[in-house]
Amino acid sequence: MDARILLVEDDPSTMVSVRAVLGSEGLVPTLQEVPKSPEVATAALKALLNGVPLRDGFTTISTAVPPTTQLLDLTIKNGVANVDLSTQFDEGGNAASQRYRLAQVVYTLTQSSNVKSVVFQIEGKTVTVFGSEGIVQAGPVGRADFYDQLPSIFADRPAYGAALGNPGHVTGCANVFEATFRIALLDAAGKPIVDDQAMASCGTGCRGTFDVTLKYSVASAQWGTLRVYDPSAKGGTPEDIRDYPVWLTPGG
């Protein structure tokens, strides 16, 4: 399933979209840029709905949001974003596609510290049952309502196509056995330069957060790969691999 959600970095002109890599189910953040706006949440959501293209070379990502969907209104009050979308958002696709598009909007808006949950409207009418598959919306929904749309290891930052920094700061959430997994860095030639164990705050049936700092060495600035994966119980063979292209730089 391919899906996309837009997130926003500290600079409001820098947007991050969380999409799904082809062949690997779940959402993934991808870096994009849009014109600066004081209304960051609105700018991010419009970029999502308009299908802002990825940077050159990143072509394996797509969206579950119907391409003709329009943003009619967006208000934020007491941590709840009320988003009004055109009727196209509610049309087409199966249950999986419909849940992905809901997740995209929720993760786009809840990246902002002043948004904790989202209420959906279609053409001014609050949604209680969404789509032809009858997805129940019993009030505001948040990120936890769409954990099933995430990969087992979800690296929220850095985004797919963003600069990692050196040392690099990697955050996200995971639901893996005993809360442990691996984070690796590969240089431009695909050579591993870091492969460290990481631990989430919860695991084995629950989704916990992680916050890891990676120190690495490269001779010059270059594109590399941030890889998160879960070693198998038998032999440690990598499973649930997620690769994120990132810009690597020599340490300061």
Rosetta blueprint (number, residue, H / E / L):
1 M L
2 D L
3 A L
4 R E
5 I E
6 L E
7 L E
8 V E
9 E L
10 D L
11 D L
12 P L
13 S L
14 T E
15 M E
16 V E
17 S E
18 V E
19 R E
20 A E
21 V E
22 L L
23 G L
24 S L
25 E L
26 G L
27 L L
28 V E
29 P E
30 T E
31 L E
32 Q E
33 E E
34 V L
35 P L
36 K L
37 S L
38 P L
39 E L
40 V H
41 A H
42 T H
43 A H
44 A H
45 L H
46 K H
47 A H
48 L H
49 L H
50 N H
51 G L
52 V L
53 P L
54 L L
55 R L
56 D L
57 G L
58 F L
59 T L
60 T L
61 I E
62 S E
63 T L
64 A L
65 V L
66 P L
67 P L
68 T L
69 T L
70 Q L
71 L E
72 L E
73 D E
74 L E
75 T E
76 I E
77 K E
78 N L
79 G L
80 V E
81 A E
82 N E
83 V E
84 D E
85 L E
86 S L
87 T H
88 Q H
89 F H
90 D H
91 E L
92 G L
93 G L
94 N L
95 A H
96 A H
97 S H
98 Q H
99 R H
100 Y H
101 R H
102 L H
103 A H
104 Q H
105 V H
106 V H
107 Y H
108 T H
109 L H
110 T H
111 Q L
112 S L
113 S L
114 N L
115 V L
116 K L
117 S E
118 V E
119 V E
120 F E
121 Q E
122 I E
123 E L
124 G L
125 K E
126 T E
127 V L
128 T L
129 V E
130 F E
131 G L
132 S L
133 E L
134 G L
135 I E
136 V E
137 Q L
138 A L
139 G L
140 P L
141 V E
142 G L
143 R H
144 A H
145 D H
146 F H
147 Y H
148 D H
149 Q H
150 L L
151 P L
152 S L
153 I E
154 F E
155 A E
156 D E
157 R E
158 P L
159 A L
160 Y E
161 G L
162 A L
163 A E
164 L L
165 G L
166 N L
167 P L
168 G E
169 H E
170 V E
171 T E
172 G E
173 C E
174 A E
175 N L
176 V L
177 F H
178 E H
179 A H
180 T E
181 F E
182 R E
183 I E
184 A E
185 L E
186 L E
187 D L
188 A L
189 A L
190 G L
191 K L
192 P E
193 I E
194 V E
195 D E
196 D E
197 Q E
198 A E
199 M E
200 A L
201 S L
202 C L
203 G L
204 T L
205 G L
206 C L
207 R L
208 G E
209 T E
210 F E
211 D E
212 V E
213 T E
214 L E
215 K L
216 Y L
217 S L
218 V L
219 A L
220 S L
221 A L
222 Q E
223 W E
224 G E
225 T E
226 L E
227 R E
228 V E
229 Y E
230 D E
231 P E
232 S L
233 A L
234 K L
235 G L
236 G L
237 T L
238 P E
239 E E
240 D E
241 I E
242 R E
243 D E
244 Y E
245 P E
246 V E
247 W E
248 L E
249 T L
250 P L
251 G L
252 G L
